[in-house]
Amino acid sequence: MIVMKFGGTSVEDATAIRRLVSIVRTQLPRQPIVVVSAMGKTTNGLLECARLAAAGEMLTAQTKLDGIAAHHCKTAEQLALPGELNELISDLQKRFAALRATLGEIQRTGAITPQLSDAVSANGELLSSLVVAAAFRAHGIKGVWVDVRPLMQTNDDFTRAVVQFETANPQLHAGFTAALADGGVPVTQGFIGSTAEGATTTIGRGGSDFSASIIGAALDADEIQIWTDVDGIMTTDPRIVAEAAKVKVISFAEASELAYFGAKVLHPSTLLPAMAKEIPVCVRNSRRPEVEGTAIVRHAAQSQALVKAIACKRGLTVINVTSDRMLMAHGFLARLFTVFDKHETPVDMVATSEVSVSMTLDDTRHLEGLLADLQSFGEVTVERDQALICLVGENLKYTPGVAARIFSSIVDVNVSMISHGASAINVSFIVADGVAEKAIKALHREFFSTLDAATFEAPAVAQAVA
């Protein structure tokens, strides 16, 4: 059994969904479970409708929602069997009727609570999965629509709910085992779940990948496939470096570091359930299914390449706390970090000296209260619009000369924080957001001007030129 997750661009319209159907057909002997994201930019559109309703612009919100509904109904008409079309359109219209009721509630209160936000945004996946399941049946495949919400039980931390694995795992196993019976191809939703009381939740933006991994682990899948719009994990963002190459094979640890530190191909939490069960994950391109993609495995073969990839996390905020009380003191950092715990704010990177500590944040929702509490520790300064650049590769910590190569290649870029040694496979540092792309280009030239053929596949254009 395998789990196949398809992202928004893989289900954005009828053409994309037909490609999806043809891809899944090739995998039918492996008993696929299909997990889908919302169509294209639907989630952003739905949340914009909620924002407009909260601002009292209900007519504009309704008009935008009507456009989203029209796109889904048009796609359904292009894909569904004639005998199923009326029922499918009815199901879609029921979802949009519920959405309109939720927007009405938001308009009346003038506020989007986290629970109402989830009630709106969860519909993207519910809508797309209905259409995809119908498309399978129209192509002679037994598509079985599965509402994942009662199976994927979470807590009630709306917009970033935590899955309750002890309850969810057996429910997921039982629910999808039943749906697979008699050649069924389950089609379900990523990103969403529900509380024990039945309230709809989401597990964070990008959580569809995580959902697929959770389902795969719960059913001890043979493989988890993440189908997206790129050929796999790249040496860096090809929008910054056009000649970025595809990584053929990478370890769980390396891929996890890249995801956490800004690589957009995978959600940061995706690999955790797969790693626990040692289930291989493959990242592939639904627009180019003939390309093998990137295999993510427990232990990748030894590579001649020192660096596998460069990731970047942008829009960060750096907080600096300076205090003479740190000098020769114990317990200072423990007390300092209780403030971050109080304000439920995670820290990405930390650097300390005898009298100061610097921390990077990408979640600044509680920044005002956080800064107010930190004032009691000493002088507090804030640097906004920063970027964290991360180089990932095997044994970076134990390879002489790594730091020299990194920083000599960006001698004209100011570096404000460095982390080297905290992880054996990661070197990270902070630069101003405005120079991040310049630094990435220079680093890519330094480490990827020559490619190890066993580890990387050069882009087609570069191969043709060569």
Residue pairs with C-beta under 8 A, 6 or more apart in sequence:
1 30
1 31
1 32
1 33
1 180
1 219
1 220
1 221
1 222
2 27
2 30
2 31
2 32
2 33
2 216
2 221
2 222
2 223
2 224
2 225
3 32
3 33
3 35
3 212
3 213
3 215
3 216
3 219
3 221
3 223
3 224
3 225
4 23
4 24
4 27
4 32
4 33
4 34
4 35
4 212
4 225
4 227
5 34
5 35
5 36
5 37
5 190
5 208
5 209
5 211
5 212
5 224
5 225
5 226
5 227
6 20
6 34
6 35
6 36
6 37
6 132
6 227
6 286
7 37
7 208
7 226
7 227
7 228
7 229
7 286
8 37
8 38
8 39
8 40
8 41
8 42
8 43
9 16
9 40
9 228
9 229
9 286
9 287
10 16
10 19
10 20
10 36
10 37
10 227
10 228
10 229
10 286
11 17
11 20
11 36
11 37
11 38
11 39
11 40
11 128
11 131
11 132
12 39
12 40
13 39
13 40
13 71
13 75
14 75
14 78
14 79
16 286
17 75
17 79
17 131
17 132
17 135
18 79
18 135
19 286
19 287
19 289
20 34
20 132
20 135
20 227
20 286
21 135
21 136
21 139
21 141
22 289
23 227
23 286
23 289
24 32
24 34
24 136
24 141
24 185
25 139
25 141
26 289
28 141
28 183
28 185
30 222
30 223
31 180
32 185
33 176
33 179
33 180
33 185
33 186
33 188
33 215
33 216
33 219
33 221
34 132
34 185
34 186
34 187
34 188
35 188
35 189
35 190
35 208
35 211
35 212
35 215
36 125
36 128
36 129
36 132
36 187
36 188
36 189
36 190
36 208
37 124
37 125
37 128
37 190
37 191
37 208
38 123
38 124
38 125
38 127
38 128
38 191
39 71
39 72
39 75
39 124
39 127
39 128
39 131
42 68
42 124
42 127
42 128
43 121
43 124
43 205
45 64
45 67
45 68
46 65
46 68
46 99
46 120
46 121
46 123
46 124
47 117
47 120
47 121
48 64
49 61
49 64
49 65
49 68
49 99
49 103
49 120
50 61
50 102
50 103
50 106
50 112
50 116
50 117
50 120
51 112
52 58
52 60
52 61
52 64
53 61
53 103
53 104
53 106
53 107
54 106
54 107
54 109
54 110
54 111
54 112
56 107
56 110
58 103
58 104
58 107
61 103
61 107
62 100
62 103
65 96
65 99
65 100
65 103
68 96
69 92
69 93
69 96
72 92
72 127
72 128
72 131
73 89
73 92
73 93
75 131
76 85
76 88
76 89
76 92
76 130
76 131
76 134
77 85
77 89
79 131
79 134
79 135
79 138
80 88
80 131
80 134
80 135
80 137
80 138
81 134
81 137
81 138
84 134
84 137
84 138
88 130
88 131
88 134
91 130
92 127
92 130
92 131
95 123
95 126
95 127
95 130
98 123
99 120
99 123
102 116
102 119
102 120
103 120
105 116
106 112
106 116
106 120
112 120
113 158
114 157
114 158
114 159
115 158
115 199
117 158
117 159
118 158
118 159
118 161
118 192
118 199
118 200
118 201
118 202
119 200
121 202
122 149
122 189
122 191
122 192
122 200
122 201
122 202
124 191
125 189
125 190
125 191
125 192
125 208
126 147
126 189
126 192
128 189
129 145
129 187
129 188
129 189
130 145
132 143
132 187
133 143
133 144
133 145
133 187
134 143
135 143
136 142
136 143
136 185
136 187
137 143
141 185
142 182
142 183
142 184
142 185
143 184
143 185
143 187
144 179
144 184
144 185
144 186
144 187
145 187
145 188
146 175
146 176
146 179
146 186
146 187
146 188
147 188
147 189
148 172
148 188
148 189
148 192
148 193
148 211
148 215
149 189
149 192
149 193
149 194
149 198
149 200
150 171
150 175
150 194
150 198
151 168
151 171
151 172
151 175
151 176
152 163
152 168
152 171
152 172
152 192
152 193
152 194
152 203
152 211
152 214
153 163
153 164
153 167
153 168
153 171
153 193
153 194
153 195
153 196
154 161
154 162
154 163
154 164
154 168
154 193
154 194
154 195
154 201
154 203
155 161
155 162
155 164
155 195
155 201
156 195
156 197
156 199
156 201
157 201
158 199
158 201
158 202
159 202
159 204
160 202
160 203
160 204
161 193
161 195
161 201
161 202
161 203
161 204
162 203
163 193
163 203
163 214
164 196
165 214
167 196
168 193
168 214
168 218
169 217
169 218
170 218
172 214
172 215
172 218
172 219
173 218
173 219
176 186
176 188
176 215
176 218
176 219
177 219
179 186
180 186
188 215
189 208
189 211
190 207
190 208
190 209
190 210
190 211
190 212
191 202
191 203
191 204
191 205
191 207
191 208
191 211
192 200
192 201
192 202
192 203
192 207
192 211
193 200
193 201
193 202
193 203
193 211
194 200
194 201
195 201
203 210
203 211
204 210
204 267
204 269
206 267
206 268
207 267
207 269
208 267
209 226
209 266
209 267
209 269
209 270
210 267
210 269
210 270
210 273
212 224
212 226
212 270
213 224
213 269
213 270
213 271
213 272
213 273
213 274
213 279
213 281
214 273
215 221
216 223
216 224
216 273
216 274
216 277
216 279
217 273
217 274
217 276
217 277
217 279
218 273
220 277
220 279
221 279
222 279
223 279
223 280
223 281
223 282
224 274
224 279
224 280
224 281
224 282
225 281
225 282
225 283
225 284
226 265
226 266
226 270
226 281
226 282
226 283
226 284
227 284
227 285
227 286
228 265
228 283
228 284
228 285
228 286
229 285
229 286
229 287
230 238
230 265
230 283
230 285
231 246
231 284
231 285
231 288
231 291
231 293
231 294
231 457
232 246
232 247
232 248
232 265
232 283
232 284
232 285
232 291
232 292
232 293
232 294
233 246
233 247
233 250
233 255
233 258
233 263
233 265
233 266
233 283
233 294
233 296
233 309
234 244
234 245
234 246
234 247
234 265
234 309
235 241
235 244
235 245
235 246
235 247
235 308
235 309
235 310
235 444
235 448
235 456
236 244
236 309
236 310
236 311
236 312
236 440
236 444
237 244
237 263
237 264
237 312
237 440
238 244
238 459
240 312
240 437
240 440
240 441
241 440
241 441
241 444
242 459
242 461
243 444
243 458
243 459
243 461
243 462
244 444
244 448
244 459
245 448
245 451
245 456
245 457
245 458
245 459
245 462
246 291
246 293
246 294
246 456
246 457
246 459
247 294
247 308
247 309
247 455
247 456
248 292
248 294
248 295
248 454
248 455
248 456
248 457
249 294
249 295
249 296
249 297
249 300
249 301
249 455
250 258
250 294
250 295
250 296
250 297
250 300
250 308
250 309
251 296
251 297
251 298
251 299
251 300
251 394
252 271
252 274
252 275
252 296
252 297
252 298
253 425
254 300
254 308
254 309
254 392
254 393
254 394
254 425
255 266
255 271
255 281
255 296
256 268
256 271
256 272
256 275
257 311
257 390
257 392
257 423
257 425
257 426
258 266
258 308
258 309
258 311
258 390
258 392
259 265
259 266
259 267
259 268
259 270
259 271
260 268
261 311
261 312
261 313
261 348
261 388
261 390
261 392
261 426
261 428
262 311
262 312
262 313
262 314
262 388
262 390
263 309
263 311
265 283
266 283
270 281
271 281
271 296
273 279
274 280
274 281
274 296
275 298
278 298
280 295
280 296
280 297
280 298
281 295
281 296
282 293
282 294
282 295
282 296
283 293
283 294
283 296
284 291
284 292
284 293
285 291
285 293
300 394
301 454
302 394
303 393
303 394
303 452
303 454
303 455
304 452
304 454
304 455
305 393
305 447
305 451
305 452
305 455
305 456
306 393
306 396
306 399
306 402
306 447
307 391
307 392
307 393
307 396
307 447
307 448
308 392
308 393
308 394
308 455
309 391
309 392
309 393
310 389
310 390
310 391
310 392
310 440
310 443
310 444
310 447
311 389
311 390
311 392
312 387
312 388
312 389
312 390
312 436
312 440
313 348
313 362
313 387
313 388
313 390
314 387
314 388
314 433
314 436
315 362
315 385
315 387
315 433
316 348
316 360
316 361
316 362
316 386
316 387
316 388
316 430
316 433
317 360
317 361
317 362
317 364
317 367
317 382
317 383
317 384
317 386
318 358
318 359
318 360
318 361
318 382
318 383
318 384
318 386
318 416
318 417
318 430
319 358
319 359
319 360
319 361
319 370
319 371
319 374
319 380
319 381
319 382
320 356
320 357
320 358
320 380
320 381
320 382
320 383
321 336
321 356
321 357
321 358
321 359
321 374
321 377
321 378
321 379
321 380
322 355
322 356
322 378
322 379
322 381
323 332
323 355
323 356
323 377
323 378
323 379
324 355
324 378
325 332
325 377
325 378
326 332
326 354
326 355
326 356
326 357
326 378
327 354
327 355
332 377
333 352
333 357
335 377
336 357
336 374
336 377
337 347
339 370
339 373
339 374
339 377
340 346
340 347
340 359
340 370
342 373
343 366
343 369
343 370
343 373
344 366
345 361
345 363
345 364
345 365
345 366
345 367
345 370
346 361
346 363
347 359
347 360
347 361
348 359
348 360
348 361
348 362
348 388
349 359
349 360
349 388
349 417
349 419
349 428
349 430
350 357
350 358
350 359
350 360
350 419
351 357
351 358
351 417
351 418
351 419
352 358
358 416
358 417
360 386
360 388
360 417
360 430
361 367
367 382
371 380
371 382
374 380
383 416
385 432
385 433
385 434
386 416
386 430
386 431
386 432
386 433
387 430
387 431
387 432
387 433
387 436
388 428
388 429
388 430
389 428
389 429
389 430
389 431
389 436
389 439
389 440
389 443
390 426
390 427
390 428
391 406
391 426
391 427
391 428
391 443
391 447
392 425
392 426
393 425
394 425
395 424
395 425
396 402
396 420
396 424
396 425
396 426
396 427
397 420
397 421
397 423
397 424
397 425
398 424
402 420
402 427
403 420
403 427
405 446
405 447
406 427
406 429
406 443
406 446
407 415
409 442
409 443
409 445
409 446
410 431
410 439
410 442
410 443
413 431
413 435
413 438
413 439
413 442
414 431
414 432
414 435
415 429
415 430
415 431
416 429
416 430
416 431
417 429
417 430
418 427
418 428
418 429
418 430
419 426
419 427
419 428
419 429
420 427
420 428
431 439
448 456
451 458
458 466
